[in-house]
Amino acid sequence: MQNNNRLTFACRAAVTAAVLTASSSVLAHTTFETSSMSEGVRVLNNVQIGHACGTDKRVIATSVVFPDGADSTITVNGSAYNGALTDFVSNWGPNIQPLFSRAVFDETDEKNDANGNVVGFWAGGGPGMPNHMVAYVPFRVNATNIVPTSCATSVRFRANIVDVCELSKESDLKVEGNAHFWTMAGLGTPYDADATAAASLTITRNLTSNPLPSNCGSGVAVEVVPSAAQVIRDTPIKYKGVQVWPTP
Amino acid sequence: MNNTTTRRAGFLFALLGCLGAAQVQAHSGSATMDEAGNKASFTALARVTCFDDGAGPAQFLVARIRDKSPAVTGLYVSLQLLKGTRATSVTDLTSGDAEYSEFATLAGGNGTYQLIINKTKAGARDFDLEWHCLTASNDHTGTEVIVDQFE
């Protein structure tokens, strides 16, 4: 009887764990702690890793890529826009600065464009984050300004995040348990998600200090997505100049 | 990184190097323009964002430059500040000494300024740059930088 009770408890615990795991898989995308912020202010933020790649897996690294604004895809109210990001945002570089912390991973570093501006970052090393935990990887979003003459009421930047659970070759990225892709779908890169799951960071216009021009009506919503070329260039993790993921 | 990228990155890292010390009002950095000494049109372009980091809204962007290379006749380094329809500039008229130029001051409030550094003719120039966003009471306030060009 006692054994039966133990077995029943074990079964219930297993079922509960399975349900919780399934729930967290649905709900716990890797996102940003703060996904919306007003223009003109600097905000401390975190990449919020919701789970690993399975019950016996740990997230050993995360790779974050923001659209650089140079060759990014821009839409306005959902329609393609062929102009420059500077038509809407006067100072996107991007405005990201990773913050060094060993709370989760041992190493953190920037990803830089040709001018040295930060276009993303990675963190990795150490024991990694177990599947049932949540981890925060800190970064700062610098003050971002919406162009006063534009009609933008918000600018949403989509950032690709890949949580790495196993160091694998590019050809094995999608092997179950190797990585989770919180990324755009359909870009045509090895890092594409099956359905878009990229994290969002939205800059909202301060309509008091930066009112819409009178010809703007209710304004427009702008979205910025990294180009395939940038994703391919910036997603790999390089440690001291040598690519360590995907493995060569 | 190739050499060009390294130099560009060096310029940014130099600019960013003191951001961590922003609280003690030190935004400064060093770089070398036109290392090969053959590009009169060499120009650095950056965007400086002034914002209220808690110290108060920005009233001014101020910046000054120091040309550390030995004096060459007719070769001077200048910086310009631009925002909207207003601009100002300053030149270090004595190369190689310990003195900075005067501060260039542009009262543009919060927002995005352009900062340009250029020189009068071909020749490598080591320079120091210092910049600050200040409130109306000259307190240091939020200052960020993005580099668009160093070539």
Interface residues (C-beta under 8 A of the other chain):
Chain A: G40 V41 R42 S90 N91 W92 G93 N95 N112 A114 N115 G116 N117 N142 A143 T144 N145 G241
Chain B: M1 T4 T5 R8 A9 G10 F11 L12 F13 R47 T49 F51 D52 D53 N110 G111 T112 G142 E144 I146 V147 D148 Q149 F150
